[in-house]
């Protein structure tokens, strides 16, 4: 199986604190991977390095995928744009025609159970709905790699399960590689096929999946 991403001897330091140390990780294409560990362990840093949002202090990142979707812990929607406009923004930014972008955006919002809310502004949506819009935005670009940075944190269990179900249904017919960071295994996507815990700056330990 071809790798989607490779981290090679990656070290990341912030001021005098070493968050990651000579970390090596190969993520195969199509893998649905969950990464857990205590807050501040460096889980989110791994995602930011993979996405190219931060540059490691040393080491290499090799990305074999072209399109990366990123869902943050908070929705990060533009308040002056409607739900549909937020979802279509990255499509239009890369040169797609508005009509085609809107069609794709409507489909992604429908996949997330948001039919009828396409023209609502973020301040008219609940927290869970805003998070679904952010997931729809990440899916709209049809990513080869989807990075989930604790997107269900702070949501009540029923809402978390509902959003997770919509996401899993949207991914069910795709071969998207998924890396889901969470500090709580209960928040892990149910379709994860591997589970790792960051136990030290240089150690990702694989754990057995329940069931």
N, C-alpha and C positions, 0 to 999 in steps of 0.2 A: 504494500500500500504506500502510495506517495505521501511525503510529508506536506502538510499545509504550512507549518511554521516550525522553525528551529531556533532555539536559544542556545548559544554556544559560549560557555564560560562567561556568562553575563554577571557583572557586578554592578550594583547601584548603591551609591552613598549619598546621603543628604547631610551636609555639614560634617559632623563627626560621627554620624550614625550610619552603619553599614546595614542596609535593608536586605540586599541580595548579595550572595558571594559565590562567584564562579558557578552559577546555576546552569545546568544543562537540561534541556527539555526538547523532545521531538513530538509534535502533535500530528498524527496522520490525518489525511483528508477524510472528511465525513465523521470524525470522532465527535461525540457529544460528551465533553469533559467537564466535570465539576471540581472546583478547587476550594477547599475550606481551610480554616485556620483562624487564630485569634485576631481581633482588630489590631491593626498596626503591624501585622506580620510581613506585609509586602505583597499581598494578593493583588490589590488594585494596581500596584506598581508594575506587576507582570503584564497586566492588560495594557496599561499605558505604553509600556515599552514595545509590546507587540504591535499596537496601533500606530506607533511612531509619534505619540504625543510627547514623550520624553526620550532622551538619549541616554543609554546606559553609561556609567562611568568607564566601563571597559567591557570587552566581549563583543559578540556579533549577534545580530538578529537576521535570519534569512526567511523572507516571506515568499512563499510559492503561490500565494493567492493574490488576485487583483483587487477585488472589492471587499471592503471590510465595513460591517455595520457595528455600531457601538451604542449600547444602552446604559446610561449612567444611573446611579442610585436615585437621583432627582430627575424629573422629566426634561428640564432645560428646553422648554418651548419658547418661541418668540411670542410675547404677549399681544403684539399687534397683528399677528397672523392667525387665521382660523386653523382649525385642526387639519383641514385638507391642505391649506397653504404650508403649514409646518411640515407635513409629510412629503409634499411635492418639491419643497425647497432644494434638497440635494439632487433631485432629478433634473430640475430646470438649470441648476448651477452647472451640471455637466453637459448641458446642451440639448436636452430632450425638448421636443415641442410641448407647449403647454397642454394641448388636448391629450396627448399620449400620457403625459405626466399625471394629469388629473384622473385619467382612467385607471392607471396603476395605483394612484393614491386612494381612490374610492374603493378599489378591490382590497387593498391592505387594511383600510379602516373597517371594511365589512368583515374581514377575517378576524379582526380583534373585537367584533361585536359592537361596532360604533356606527352602524348605519343610522342615519338621521341626525348625526352630530357633526357632519362634515363641515358645516359652516358656523359652528360654535367656536367662540374664543376661549383660550385657556381659563380665564376667570369665570367662565360659565360651566366648567367641567369639574367633577370631583377629582380628588387626588388619584384614585385608581384609574379613572378615565384618561387623565393626562398621561399617566404612565403607559397606558395602552397606545395612546397617540405616539409616544416616543418609540415604542416597540414597532409600531406600524411604519414609522419613518425609517427605522433601521432596516426593516424588511423590504421597503419599497425599492431599494437599489439592487435587490436580489443578491445579497452578499454571498461570497464564497466562504467568508469567515464572519461569525457573529460573536461579539464580545459582550457579555452581560455582567455589569459591575454592581452586584447586589440590588437588582431592580425591584425586588419584592420586600426589601427591608422596611419595616414600619407599617406594613399593610396587615389588616386583620386576616386570620387564616382563611376565611371564606373568600375574601376578595383576592388574596394571594393565589388560592387554588383556581379561581375563575380565570385570572389573568394567565396563569401558567397553562391552563387547559387551552385557551385561545392560542397562545404561543406554540404549544406543542402541535396543535392541529394545523397551524400555518406552516410548520416545519415538516410535517409528516410525509409530504411527497417530495421533499427536497433532500439534497445531499450536503447541505450546509454544515461546515465544521463549526461547532459551538464550544466556547469556553465560558463557563458560568462560575463566577467568583461569589462565594457566600460565606459568612461566618457561622451560619446555622444550617446544618444538613436538612432540616425541615423545610428550608426555603429552596432546596435544590430542585432543578427541573426533573420531572419524573422520567424523562427519556434519556437521562444521562447513562452512558455505557461505561464510564470509568469515574472514579472518585479519588482525588488526591488531597493530602493535607500538607500545608507548608509548615513544617515543624522547626525549621531553622533557616537562616539566610541561604544555606547551600543545599537544603534537603527538601525535596518533594516526595513524600511517602505515599504510595498507593494503598488505598483502603478497600476492603471488600464492600460490595454493594449489598444492601439489605434485600432479602428476598431472592 
